[in-house]
Amino acid sequence: MASIQERIIKDIAIFDKNILSLSAHDLSPGQKEIVELAAMYAKDSKSFLDKGDFYTSFSAIAYAHGLLDSIIKLNQKM
């Protein structure tokens, strides 16, 4: 079983891969804003991870994933 720290590191890596899969020219201005917000949450997650605040870090990366996933799903339907 992975530790919470290992899980967060894995989730951050997945987020980083997923955000790179989005093409900025295919996004509306509103979608770009949401992607930027997701990136900020991911950055916060890394900061909390560095401070040893694993619960807040996990919450932040989970929220970032949710925002990014919504944009990915919207673009798949277009």
N, C-alpha and C positions, 0 to 999 in steps of 0.2 A: 504494500500500500504506500502510495506516494505521500510525502509530507505536504502540508499546506503550502510551504515555500516552494517545493518542487512543482506543485500544481499551478501556482501563480506564474512561475517562470515559463512553464509550458503554455499557459493561456496567453501570456504576453507574446510569446513567439508566434502563436497561431494568429493573434490579432495583427501583428506586424505583417505576416504573410497575406492575410485577407485584405488589409488596407492597401497593400501594393497591387492587389488584383483589380482595384477600381481605377477606371480611366477617368481622369478629371474632365476631359472634354465631353463625356457622356452624362455628366451630372448637371442638374439645374442649380441655380444659385442657392436655393433652399437646401438641396441635398448636400452641396459643398459645405454649407454651414454646419449641417449635422455631422458630416464626416470630420470636420475640424473639431467639433465638440467631442466626438468619440476619441480623437487623437489626444485631446487634452486630458480626458479621463484615463487613457492609457499611460500618459506621462505621469499623472498623479499616482497611478498604481505603482509605477516603477519607483517613485519617490517614497511612497509608504513602505514598499518592500525593502528599500535600502535602510529605512529607519526601523525595520523589524515589526511594523504594524501590519501584520499579515491579514487580519480581518478586514481592515479598511482597504488594503491593497486588493484583496480578492473582490470586494464589493465594487471597487472602481473599475477593475478590468471586466467584471461581469456586465456592468452597465455599458462600458465601451463596446463590448461585443453585441449587446442588444441594439444599440444605436446603429452600429455598422451593419449588422444582419438585416435590419429593416431597409437600409438603402440598397443592399445587395439584392434583396428580394424584390424591391420595387423595380430595379433595373432589369431583372430577369423577366419581368412581365411586360416590359416596354418593347 
